[in-house]
Amino acid sequence: MAQDDVFKKIVSHCKEYGFVFPSSDIYDGLAAVYDYGQNGVELKNNIKQYWWQSMVLLHENIVGIDAAIFMHPTVWKASGHVDAFNDPLIDNRDSKKRYRADNLIEDQIGKYEEKIDKEVKKGAKKFGERFDEAQFRATNPRVIANQQKRDELHARYAEAMQGPDLVALRQIIEDEGIADPVSGSKNWTDVRQFNLMFSTEMGSLSDATNKIYLRPETAQGIFVNYLNVQKTGRMKLPFGIAQIGKAFRNEIVARQFVFRMREFEQMEMQFFCQPGTEMKWFEYWKRVRLAWHEALGMGDENYRYHDHEKLAHYANAATDIEFKMPFGFKEVEGIHSRTDYDLSQHEKYCGRSIKYFDPDTQESYTPYDVETSIGVDRMFLSVMCHAYTEETLENGETRVVLKLPEALAPVKCAVFPLDKKDGLPEIAHEVVDELKFHFNTHYGDPKDSIGKRYRRQDAIGTPFCVTVDHDTPKDRKVTLRYRDTMEQQRVDIADLRSLIENRVSVTSLLKRLGAQIAGWDK
Ligand code: GAP
């Protein structure tokens, strides 16, 4: 199945099974804004719990905060967002559609890469076992020509983005003959800068002095509280502050479902350290964050690092962790070495000292900061994309199953009485009442066949189903069914909790991760 079709199926599955709805759906939605339904919110909460606990439980020197979305307007002047948080946009005069100029050029670079990959695949097919990819890439004339075009374009693009140089970006679009992906028209306007922050007014007057912004990143709430936390928590460097919260960006091109939204959620941690130690911590957090992803068991080969060539105005090093989505490897998380930029800027703008007095060296200095920043919604999307599976069963039927990491599944266990009679519903309720205190357990009404009930749980990714049948009143045993293998096992009711709990708890993930990172150099 084409990857585009797979993605469309995932989007409609999300709606059909209560994971994600378009915002204000009865009014036909609001562009790039989404609501999470009854199953989506559980999955999202599990992701957040895993992240939060991996920060504040596994690291003794990390604490959390919850800052307000509205902040003093000077925060955004100091942080550079008022002046520099822009995207280069371009309009097509014929289609009246608006695009990010950088995205159009990146897509063009991607096209050269696709051509190269196609040639390589053809070569591999032709030469079979004898195929030497490195040699093929170095000698095949079509690969060499496309590689050269790709590299030249990439170099021009990287240089144009440095300023950014808007005229140069426009010229690249012209020279490459890039057309509107929808209409095919090449009738472009000039490239302009577009600030991504949403603004509103505070209080009853709407003059410029009352203008405030909806935060475009949660990080600034941490920087302006750095001193409060350091002093009240008597924190010694190095230490981190973690936060989960909403962020807002007026994205020019919001696309790919919850991948690029106008209202989204971030999980960010700022790790403050001694100047000069930031690269060591940058490397540490790169490794720890990748290990966090890998502990979920979604395939190590589906992740890769992407080091930034163009650095944000505040960073001296930056890497993305990318995940293989149906539309290619895409950024899910960023790790940025932000130097002392933010704290120094706030110090300058607020006129107060935000310096740290180091009791060991008896010196005062502004700490450096290494940030880990992951979007909850992108993480959610990567989990959904990886989990969505269509299987053909022996009887020829198709089974749609979400093979979610068990600890993230919205519902961990569903309990079904086989029948309405003979006290089976009462026993099923008893089982639910025992298990529900330990993990999310649902009761499944016997109005549908057992097969239908299994399918519905498969479709929302429930790892365990329990069936109470006519023998249960006699032997206190039930059938435990495993989602991925569909294997069934007869077990004592008394053993259910221990059989399920270890596999579905976030604690089990944390233990796996904790054991892995325990020995890492800090
Ligand atoms: N504080 C640094 C920062 O905000 P970023 O790379 O702009 O850095 C961090 O964003 C993460 O936030 C991204 O890796 C992505 O997961 C998420 N994110 C950013 N913009 C988003 C959007 N429009 N919709 C959904 N998630 C977004």
Boltz pocket constraint, residues with backbone or C-beta under 6 A from the ligand:
constraints:
  - pocket:
      binder: B
      contacts: [[A, 216], [A, 217], [A, 218], [A, 219], [A, 249], [A, 251], [A, 258], [A, 259], [A, 260], [A, 261], [A, 262], [A, 264], [A, 265], [A, 266], [A, 268], [A, 331], [A, 332], [A, 333], [A, 334], [A, 371], [A, 373], [A, 374], [A, 375], [A, 376], [A, 377], [A, 378], [A, 379]]
      max_distance: 6.0
